[in-house]
Amino acid sequence: MSASTELAGRVALVTGAAKNIGRAIALELAAAGAKVAINTRASRAEAESVAAEIRAAGGKAAVCIADIADAGAVRRMHAAVAAELGAIDILVLNASVRREIPFETMDFGEWRQVMSISLDGAFHCVQAVLPGMLKAGRGDIITLIGDSALTGAAGKVHSSAAKSGLAGMTRALAREFAGRGIRANCVSPGHFDTTRANPRAPRPDASAHIPLGRYGDPREIAATVRFLCSPGGGFITGQVLHVNGGQWMF
């Protein structure tokens, strides 16, 4: 993790940051000079490992164990981060539930589990950090969605609906708060080389469906998030950036 200063003085909260893409984002923002709060609901050991890597490189990090679907837990997390690292002015909403369930067998509890993490969790987190961003006159809200938000996906009616809702929420936030220094954007990953919930399931040949012929590296999503939060991304808001190797060309 090479050090930089483009995000020096800023404080980022990354939800679902203990592993995979969230982990890569936390490390990248720290490498750019931000102090980083690493949120996870249950993966404390993995989150502590991310924090240790940031501190070893000279950065500042805090671990926040909280279920973002719980408004009270989010308020407590926000207060703890503010006390330890300072006011949050970068929010990266990465936490989600990745579980394929055929719609005909899906029950309402399974539907609500996804909605509570993706949509309710985003609502709670934005409401917690927004007053501080408005007071400072700046802030970046980055939401990870996924191409199924636009294309749909069999077995993912719940997550496709939730991610599509997040895209709409992000655009609305961008319009409502652009004049007050807040930018809001989505990053939409395609297929990436991450730890899988079912590692025994065969992975399709990337060359068959991705024009660039490979799966993405989580660090490529992290670099996109870093750019959006940097001065170079200062004229971008209300957008969905697709990082998918050309699999979908919107």
C-alpha positions, 0 to 999 in steps of 0.5 A, spaced: 500 500 500 503 506 497 502 512 501 499 518 498 496 525 500 490 526 495 485 524 501 489 527 507 484 530 512 478 526 510 475 520 514 471 514 510 466 509 513 466 503 508 460 498 510 462 491 509 469 492 509 472 486 512 473 482 505 473 482 498 471 489 494 470 492 501 477 490 503 480 493 497 476 499 498 478 501 505 486 499 503 485 504 497 482 510 501 487 509 506 493 509 501 490 515 498 491 518 505 484 518 508 482 515 515 478 509 514 473 506 519 472 499 517 465 496 518 462 489 518 456 485 522 460 479 524 467 478 521 471 482 526 478 478 525 478 479 518 476 487 519 482 487 524 486 484 519 484 490 514 485 495 520 492 492 522 494 493 514 492 500 514 496 502 521 502 498 519 503 502 512 502 508 517 495 510 516 489 510 521 483 505 522 478 503 526 473 497 526 466 498 527 462 492 528 455 494 527 449 491 523 447 497 518 440 495 518 439 497 525 438 504 526 441 505 533 447 501 531 448 505 526 448 511 530 452 508 535 457 507 530 457 514 527 458 517 534 464 512 535 467 513 528 467 521 530 470 520 536 476 516 534 477 519 527 473 525 526 467 527 522 465 522 516 466 525 509 466 519 505 461 514 505 462 507 501 456 503 501 458 496 500 454 491 505 449 487 501 447 480 502 449 475 496 444 469 496 441 466 490 433 464 491 428 462 486 423 467 486 417 462 486 420 459 493 422 466 496 419 468 502 418 475 505 423 474 510 428 473 505 426 479 501 426 483 507 433 481 509 436 483 503 432 490 503 434 491 510 441 491 509 441 494 502 436 499 502 434 500 509 442 500 511 443 505 506 438 510 509 440 509 516 448 510 514 446 516 509 442 520 515 447 519 520 453 522 516 449 527 512 449 533 517 456 533 518 457 533 511 452 539 510 456 542 516 463 541 512 460 543 505 463 537 502 462 529 502 462 523 497 457 518 497 459 512 493 454 506 493 456 499 490 450 496 486 452 491 481 449 490 473 443 486 475 440 493 478 439 494 470 439 487 467 436 483 472 438 476 474 435 469 475 435 468 482 436 475 484 429 478 484 430 481 491 437 483 490 436 486 483 430 490 486 434 493 492 440 495 487 436 498 482 433 502 488 440 504 491 441 507 484 435 511 484 436 513 491 443 515 489 441 520 483 436 523 488 441 525 493 445 527 488 440 532 485 438 534 492 445 536 495 449 538 489 448 545 491 451 544 498 457 540 496 455 533 496 456 528 491 453 521 490 455 516 485 454 509 484 459 504 482 457 497 478 462 491 478 461 486 473 464 479 475 470 479 480 475 475 482 473 474 490 472 469 495 465 466 493 459 463 498 460 457 494 467 455 492 465 449 489 461 451 484 464 452 477 466 459 475 464 460 468 470 461 463 471 469 463 473 469 455 466 466 453 462 472 456 467 478 458 470 482 452 476 483 456 477 476 457 478 476 465 475 477 471 476 483 475 481 485 480 477 488 487 483 493 486 480 496 480 473 497 483 477 500 489 481 505 484 474 507 481 472 509 488 478 513 490 478 517 483 470 519 485 472 521 492 478 525 489 479 532 486 479 529 479 472 526 480 470 533 482 465 534 476 462 527 477 455 526 481 449 522 480 452 517 475 453 510 475 460 507 473 460 500 470 466 496 471 465 490 468 470 488 462 465 490 457 460 485 459 455 490 459 455 496 455 450 501 457 
